[in-house]
Amino acid sequence: MNKSRRKSWIQLSALLLIIFIGVSACFFELVLYQSNYIGVEGRKEGSTWVVTKLQADGAANASGVKINDEIKMIDGNPVNENKLLNNWLIVEQATSVVISRDGIQQTLLFSKNNRNLKVFGIFFAISLIYLIFLIELSKKQIANNSSKRFYQFSVLVIFTLLSVVPSSIGDYFGRTVIILFISVFPFYIYTFLSKAIPVTEVNTKVMRFIGLVALVNGFLMVTVSFVQLPVFLIEYLSVGVFYMLGFNLLILSISDLQKRFSNRKGKEVTQVNISLISLLSFVPLFLFYILPTGWVAPFYLVVIFTIFPIFGVIHLLILSRFLRYRYRMNQSMLYFILAFILSATIVLVSLLSRYVPLAILLCYVFLLIYSFFPLIGELILTVKRKKEYSDPVSLFVAVEDERESISTYIHDTVIQDIIYLMKIAEEKESNVEKELIIQELDEVIFNLRELCSDIYPLMIQEMGLTNTIVSMIEQVMKKYSVAITHTIDTKIEHYPKKVNNFILRSLKECINNSILHGKADEIEIMIACKKEACEFQVLDNGKYVQKKADDQSHFGLEVIKEKLILLGGELSIETNDQTIITMTLPYNHLKGEVI
């Protein structure tokens, strides 16, 4: 990271931390003085207010309030003057309530439980960990639309977690953040899904509908702060927005499922179904809190499950290369992280079992874990760098290994040459000789051109693959004392341009292996094409010597083998009196795959 980028990163990180600390302090002060969680929801029937829902761990339930009780007064004031009940249909931030049951009025005092303070501490810890992770992740990012949206989404998630408890006790700002998150969450999920599967016209219509819903929600939130809305709009802001969220997620899941079925022959970035994970993550909120199913779990407990889609989103953006993270971690660390997440999930499920029948909960947990298995499997494969699988995860691993090789080459040649030149300039008191600078810069330019030629030889477009291979062979014979004969079938010109690049680089790698590691002085290249595939053979008289501890057969050929598998081909190596490397690559079904 250069100085300007590092300075910008430090400034943005500091600003985000200051805002986070400021919002946390304000919310903490509110929660500290309103630590008692009452847990009453009401509805206006005619001119009276009736209790419609009681939270099992709320102070009202412990104090003797029952469903269908009429609410007459709150803290000695008429119910029509209580803003929280009239604006959000809840009874919170109170010490007593007068109810009417069977025509008899009684005053109930709420017992203390400090539930809000404890729950706020949990969400504060989760949001702080996420914030630290986000700041560290942003350290080496290249700005693009997808990464910017991910950071916007993450910042919103962080402040949403902080707003859970304030929102549940009727704080206007907390409610605004929650409704904002509910409104835009489907939009972000759709945006991230479009990185894995192409966007269709159906999804465009869905996004317009989601955008319209978000505008309506925003307008209502602004309006409710100035005027008293009708009861049906209040009920929409309190409960209806969650129904709308579920409807949007269901539409996205169905649309995503249709695209996956229509794209079965294509290669997706990941097998992780983010739309399904998102839908299942909100199931506890719908079934055990919003819908009148008879099971009422604490709000904070069902909200925690909505964090799960973040793991799938991060994984998708990493594989899509919209986030720069290389999954370079120790396997033990990965297992520790997975064990921690699974343990936390088990704890959540055990707490939820106090309020929900075990049979229902087991069905839900089964579906949730099943939806996460592809994510866990891909995480293990990427960290362990497994190379025998023909899927996009293997492609991610192969490209990461190649990026590491290129990085090492640049560091050991170009950067070292420049550092050497800088040291000469610093050590000499007088001006450095012009010839020396030109000589060193020529060497740097030569190394960079060699690297560019290896990565993507432009001469393929000008000369064709056959002539480029011949030219490459002639260059190798000039550089090394080796005799190379060749027989090339011109049908190899039928391959797409990107595959031509792969063929040339693979042949060059095989020749380099023969010369550098096999000490061969005679090499024969034979390329023959049949009906559906071409066969590339590199024969040499070299003798390969490998250490017993080296399980990578023939040095750099493992990467070639993996890429061949991704293209439907295969690689074989025979070592008897001579070494024969054979690559088989089909060409009838290839349509420009990039390797």
KALIN-V232488 format. One line per field, one symbol per residue. phi: phi as a letter, one per 30 degrees, with the letter a starting at -180 (. if undefined). Layout:
phi = ???
//
This chain:
phi = .ddddddddddddddddddddddddddddddddbddcdibcbbdcicccbdcabddcdddddcjdbdiddccbbhiceddcdddddcbibcbhbcabccbbhiccbcccdddbhdddddddddddddddddddddddddbdcdbeddddddddddddeddddcededdcjdddddddddddddceddddddddddcbedcdedddddddddddddddddddddddcbddeedddddddbdddddddddddddddddddddddcdddccdbddcddddddddceedddcbddddjcbceeddddedddeedddddddddddidbcbchdbdddddddddddddddddddddddddcbeddddddddedddddceeddddddddddhdbcccaddddeddddddddddedddddcddddddddddddddddddddddddddddddddddddddddddaddddddcjdedddddddddddddbdbcbcbbbdddddddddddeddddddddddddddddcchdcbbbcbbbccdbacccbbcbcdbdbbddddccdhhdddddddddddcicabbbcbbdbcbccccbdbdcdbidcb
//
